[in-house]
Amino acid sequence: MPEETKVAYFSMEIAIDSRMPTYGGGLGVLAGDVMRSFADLKVPAVGVGLLCNKGYFFQRIDNERGQLEIPADWRPEDFMQRMEPKIKVPMGEKEVTVQCWKYDNEGQNGFSAPVLFLDTNVEENDEESREISAYLYGKDLRYRLMQEIVLGIGGIRMLNALGYSNIDIYHMNEGHTAFLIVELLKRYNVPIDESGLETMKEKFVFTTHTPVPAGHDVFSKDMVKEFLGGYLRDEEIDFLCANGDSTKLNMTLMALRFSHYVNGVAKKHAEISRGMFPGYPIDSITNGVHHVFWASKPFINLYDSKILGWRKDPCLLRYAINLTDEEVMKAHDKCKKKLIDHVNRTKNAGMDYHVLTIGYARRITRYKRPTLLLHDLKRLDSLNVQVVYAGKAHPNDTEGKEEIKKIVKASEELQNVKLVFLENYDIELAKMIISGSDLWLNTPHAPHEASGTSGMKAALNGVPSLSSLDGWWLEGHIENITGWSIREQVKEGVEVNDEEDAEKLYSKLEKEVLPKYYNDKEAWAKMMKYSISINGSFFNSHRMVNQYLVKAYKASNSP
């Protein structure tokens, strides 16, 4: 019931159902896992996000190897209930009408932590306003500002209209959500100044996700006044912009100033964030993934038969070390066969069940260095491997799109190594690649990885990682036990050299990974079990949510 809800979890994107394109990448997938764990752990919570009527986009590769972005065609009424109340939000000289759809997110015990998706595609709105909730992160800064007004201000108003009146904690998942602060202050008649900040601080929790400055939303004060001038007085806007460049509104800084608890998403990320935003006590709660959602069917069946209680308590996956080599390898072989069959059927690739298969699937952008493996195609072509890539580049990320072209071009030029790029990366494709690969590759340019969760999902399926020492892998890496590092940890002030890292990557594959895979199956099986028992048992969203309950939500009457 709404009156029992204690936590409102706001996120621009929430990947709660694989059939609903309400997410663009890792931020949304994490939010979906948080909501699943809220339901499983019976945390009285509600999620609030944007609907994305036309999705993030449906990806295709054209004849020039370029990414095509096609609107996603889906019907929210097939998955959710449209709620009766409509609310209005200020938007310059007009008001925008917002409706919402409720997704019944039911946990393992039948407890529901619902998710509300805000939608401006209603007949009361003009054409521009109807498009606000159409595309996730679409168009320009003005469009982004309109979306964030709908999410923050509209989200609070919709919660109130639906009867969610007992909320103690408002958890902001990234700065996109921060306008909820000003709406809540106004609702409680608290002044938007230093005294109001201290009065309301205990209600706000903030999770920051990116160590890259460009990833933090900043709007000019003039633009904010254009859209919110009738809602906020000039002195209130001045106060919100007062920290940093006073001519701009930095959404991350606003969330930082008003929150009683702030966390980064890995230990290293929290350290980087404290350097980016000095003076703020930024803690760390390392990300996790939902263990049941991301475990493949063969491994779910194996765990159900041998690790009783693992669904409710993923810590019990530590007992995976006691599984037999044959059990683990048999489950993995089923996953790998499914992936290879899919690749061969859709790409006519001729991949082999018995060749070491490297998986790389995540958002394609330059700092993640997706083409590091392709640095020397002649060297790569000498290795007995096959490679599966997938991922979307943001529509405005020209460098990311160039990386996709390089991957597709490499697939055409390699003579001995089979390499494919699978289009339209989504949750279902991620599950297939993550569980079906033999080795998970992650190559971010340290220290730009906030956390990363793809390797955590791989670990749940017994797949070891080969990764840069950055983000979560700094905590999950045990050399030659849970996987490998490409190189030693980068020291502060040392410039990362892609050529040098590529050489180390090839060398690690040649001297350590391939010999173990082909010549010592017993040792490889042991690594698979260590990946599950060490990393799968810890890097899960149940542990993450329990840490939020203890560390972030403790200042209120929340559970």
Buried (B, 14 or more C-beta within 10 A) or exposed (E): EBEEBBBBBBBBBBBBBBEBBBBBBBBBBBBBBBBBBBBBBBBBBBBBBBBBBBBBBBBEBEEEBBBEBEBBEBEBEEBBEEBEEBBBBBBBEEBBBBBBBBBEBBBEEEBBBBBBBBBBBBEBBEEEBBBBBBBBBBBEEEBBBBBBBBBBBBBBBBBBBBEBEEBBBBBBBBBBBBBBBBBBBBEEEBBBBEEBBEBBBBBBBBBBBBBBEEBBBBBBBEBBBBBBBEBBEEEBBBBBBBBBEEEBBBBBBBBBBBBBBBBBBBBBBBBBBBEBBEEBEBBBBBBBBBBBBBBBEBBBEBBEEBBEEBBBBBBBBBBBEEBEBEBBBEBBBBBBEBBBBBBBEEBEBEBEEEBBBBBBBBBBBBBBBBBBBBBBBEBBBEBBBBBBBBBBBBBEBEEBBBBBBBBBBBBEEBEEBBBBBBBBBBBEBBBBBBBBBBBBBBBBBBBBBBBBBBBBBBBBBBBBBBBBBBBBBBBBBBEBBBBBBBBEBBEEEEEBEEEEBBBBBBEBBBEBBBEBBEEEEEEBBBBBBBBBBBBBBBBBBBBBBBBBBEBBBEBBEBE
